[in-house]
Amino acid sequence: MRRMALITGVLLSLFCTAVAGADEVKIATGVTFIKRVFGPVKNSFRYKTGIDITILFNDPLPALAALEKGNADVTGASLPLAEWLNHTRSAGIPVQEIGWYTSYVPVIEKAMIVVNAGNRVNALSKEQLKGIFTGKTQNWQEVGGDDAPILVVWPSVSSGAVILFKTRIMDNESADRYRL
């Protein structure tokens, strides 16, 4: 199966500035940063600094809006800052220009598409993936597999990785399948 690197995580704001003199730091972020960055350090950070980390689980676009409105001190998403800002603006959420932010890359994330081991398909092109995830391709036989229906499960909560997949693989077309 072809691997697709979906991109790096972006951590906004100077964390040290955000925590200076605070009893609590509010972080608006999604699953990647909760599991791989902030979750693992939350307790030791509180122990060493006396400052609580409050994680506000959110999709990338509302997370950036929370930072803009002052409802969060730090935010993170699994997509490049420029794309994050463009998607946020496209959703009608006003954000600053790129130079206003300070970004860091604490995690590099990879994603892959996996099919059942019994499936004869061993590689898919971008166009084939697009067809599958948009619902235009509905049978494995259409991409070199057996005559069997394709079941695509799509997350109901967005993430930076989902936004990048929709942008780079699906050309911003909607997913047409079952939502988790």
C-alpha positions, 0 to 999 in steps of 0.5 A, a space after each residue: 500500500 502506498 504511504 502518504 505523508 500528510 504533513 507536520 504539526 504546527 504549534 502556535 504561540 510562544 508557549 513560554 509567553 503563554 504560561 508566564 504568570 498564569 495558573 492555567 494554560 488553555 490549549 485548543 487542539 486535536 487528537 495528535 497534539 493531545 496524545 503526542 505532545 500535551 497529554 504526556 507532559 500534562 502532569 509533570 508540567 503541573 508538578 514542576 510549574 504549578 500551572 495546569 494545562 487545560 486541553 480544549 478539544 477542537 477541530 483545527 479551524 475553531 481551535 485557531 479561532 479560539 486562539 484569535 479570540 483569546 479563549 486559548 493560549 496555544 493551539 495546534 494542528 497537523 497541517 502547515 500554518 499557511 494552509 491552516 490560515 487559508 482554510 480558516 479564512 475560507 470558512 469565514 473565520 477572520 485570522 491574522 496574517 502569517 507573520 503575526 504567529 510564531 509556529 513550531 513543529 513538535 511532531 511529524 505525522 504520517 498517515 497511510 491508507 490500509 486495505 484488508 490483507 485479503 484484498 488484491 489491490 496493492 497500490 492506489 493512485 491519487 485519482 483512484 483514492 479520490 474516486 474511492 473517498 468521494 464515492 465515485 468508485 464504489 467497487 474494488 473491481 474498478 481499481 484492480 481488486 475483486 468484485 466487492 463493495 468499498 466501505 469508506 469510513 470517514 471521521 465526523 470530527 475534522 483534523 489537520 490530517 483530514 483537511 490535508 487529505 481533502 485538499 491534496 488527494 480529494 481536490 476539496 471534494 466532499 467525502 461520500 461515505 459513512 461517518 464515525 
